[in-house]
Amino acid sequence: MSKENAIEVVSLTKKFGDFTAVDNISFSVSKGEIFGFLGANGAGKTTAMKMLCGLSRPTSGDAVVAGYDINTNPEEVKRNIGYMSQKFSLYEDLTVYENIELFAGIYGMKRKDISRKAITLLQKLGFYSERKTFVKELPLGWKQKLAFSVAIFHEPKVVFLDEPTGGVDPVARRQFWFQIYEAAERGITVFVTTHYMDEAEYCNRVSVMVDGRIEALDTPSALKKRFGTDSMDSVFYQLARGAKRSD
């Protein structure tokens, strides 16, 4: 694996019986890169992400994530990544502080480090006065900001974001992307799926999956030039309209 890459994928394949969900994909993601992983429902992107997170074993192929092989060392992969899903991943019946403490502990942080860093984080987010508030009482935009902050609290090498801004208003989405840029500037690699094509524009590079295969991978500007359009919406439509499957 190149020292410059946080993720390297070679011929990764996942089959369920006769159905090939992910079909021989290969790509790499540089350290500190914001990498967009796009695809229509059923394209295979969630299945691919689960393999890269060490949650599902490939049928064939290899991948190294955060310096660890997903086939031989999935537990180390899990310890060195962060993850956030669209379906809000924190515990609604715990307080803001309790959620931070719980997840930091799961990732192996020491209690004294958690306490010190949690106070700094809460002050930065403007959440310090809400530290004893139950998460279920927070507005959705606040929940998403907190969930992302918890996902990277242990300073992972890579964070996986699975449609993290679904259902969030445009202002909150912009604020969320400021957090993503800040994380990337600290050297955290961001691997994000989204169905908002304006968000694809914020990524350093974008891949588009169709029917389990990566049909295009480049910078947003290069993809728009290649497909003769000024919008990622149009690029995505041109690639996805030939898809044979969907959820």
N, C-alpha and C positions, 0 to 999 in steps of 0.2 A: 504494500500500500504506500502511495506517495505521502510524504510528510505534509504536503500542502492540502491533502484531501481529508475531509471528515467522514465522508461516505464514499465507498467504492462498491459498485454492483456489477457482477459479471454473469450474464446468462441466467438470471434468476427466473425460476419457473415454479408455479404452483398449480397442481391439478387436483380436482375433486372428482374422482372416478374418471369418466370420459371427458369431463369439462375442464378446459384449461383457462383458469381465471387470470393468471399472469403468465405471459408467453415470451420467455427468453429475453428479458429486458436487461440492458447494460447502460450504466451511466455513472458519473462521479459528481460529487458536490464538494466545493472548496471550503476550507475552514473560514468561518465568518460570513459565508454566503447566505443570501435569502433565496431559497430555491422553491419555486412554485410547482406543484404537482397536480396537474389538472386532468379532468376526465369526466365524461357524463356518468350518470348513474349506471352501474354495471360494467364500467370500463376496466375495473380491476385495481383502482388506486388504493382503496381501503385494505384489500388483501395484501398488496405490496407493502403498505405501511406497517401492517401487523408483522410481516416477516422481518422488516428492518428494525422493528422494536423488540425483536426476540420473543414475540408472542405466538408465532406460528412457524413451523419448520418448512423450509422449501422442499418441493419435490426434487428439484435439482438446481444447480447453480450455486454461486457464492456471493457473499457480501461482507464487507468489513465496515462497522459503524463505530465511531469514536475509538478506533484502534482495536476493536474486538470482533472476532469472527462470529457471525450470527449462528452458524452451524455448531461450532465447538464451544462457544462461550456466551450463550444467550443471557445468562445471569449477569455477567459483567457489562454486557450491552445495556441491560435494563438499569444498572446502577449508574451508568455514565450518560444517560439521556434524560430529558424531561418529556412529558407528554400532556397534551390538553386536547379534549374532544369538544365537539359542538354541544353534546349533551353534557351539561354542566357537571364537572367532575369533582367538585368539593362537597363536603358534607353539610347539608342545609341546617341540620339540628345541632351543629357545633358553632361556636363563635368564630369570628375572623381570626383571632389569635390562636385558638385551639386548632383550626385547620392548618395554619402555618406550622405550628408545633408538631402536629401529627405527621404531615407529609415530610417535613425536614427530618424527623426521626426515622421514617421509613427509608429515606435515602442515606441514613447513617451519620447524620450530623450530630455533634455533641450538644448536650443541653445548654451549656453556657454560651456556645457559639450561636445557637438558635435564638436565645433570648436577646443577645446583643444585636444580631443582624435583623431580627424581627422588628425591633423598635425603630431602627434606621429605615427599614422598608416602609413601615406603617406611616412614619412621618413624611417620607418622600411621596407616598401615594395620597397623602391627606386623609388617611384612614385611622390615625391614632385615636381619635375620639370615638371611633366605632369598633375598637379592638374587642370589646365585650358584646358586640351586637351579633345576634344569630345571622348566619349567612343568608337564610331564607328571607330575611327582612331587607336585604340590600336590593337596589335597582339592578336590572340585568347588566347594564354597562359596567357597573361597579363590580359585579360578580365576575365578569369576564376579565377585567383588569387584575382582580385578585387571583383568579385561577392561573393566569399567565405568570404572574409574579411568583406564585407558589411552584409552578412547573420549572422555573429557572432559579429558585431560591438556593439550591445546592450547587449552582454554577456548573451545569452539565455542559459537555462538549457539543451536544446536539439537542435541539428541542423539536419535537414533532407536534404540529398543530393541525388537527383534523377539523376543517371548516369551523374555525374558532369564533367567527363573527356572525354566524347564522342568527338571524332574528334581532340583531343589535342595530340601533338607529345610526344613521350616517355620521353624526358627530362622534359618537362613542367608537365607531369603527376607525375613524381617523386617529383618535387618541390611542386606540389599541395598536395601530401601526407605528405610532411614535415609540411605543414600548418595544416593538419588534426591532426597529432601527437601533435603538439604544443597546439591545441585547447583542445584535450583530456587531456593533462597534466595540463591544467588550470581547469579541471573538467567539461568541456562541453561534453555531451554525443553525439556521432556521429552515426547517423543511415543512412547508405549509400547503395544505389542500384548501381550495376555495372555489365557490361557484360564482363569486363576484368578479367579473372580468376586469373591473377597474382596479381591483386589488392585484390582479396578475401583473398590472403595469408597475407595481411597487417592487416586484421581485427582480433580483439581478439576472436570473435566468428562469425559464419556464419550460416544462415538458408537458406534452399533451398525450394522454393515453387514449387509445381507441381499441376496443375489443381485446384488451389484455396486452397490447403492444404500445411502445412509445413511437408515435408517428411523427413527432416533431420535438426538437429540443434546441433552444437558443435564447438569446436576449429578446425581450418584448419588441424592441425596435427592429431587430433583424427578422423576427417572425412576421411583423407587419409589412416590412419591405418585401419579403419573400412571397407573401400572399396578396400583395398589391392592395393593401387596405390601411386605414389609419386607426383601426380599433382592434383590440384583442377579442372583442365579441365576434367580429367577423372572422378572425383567424380560427377561433374555436368552432364556429359554425361550419366553416369550410372543411375542417378536419373531422368533426363529429357527425356530419350529416350522413356519412356512409356507414355509420356504425350498424352492426347487425344485431346487437343485443342491448338490453337495458334491464334495470331492476323490475 
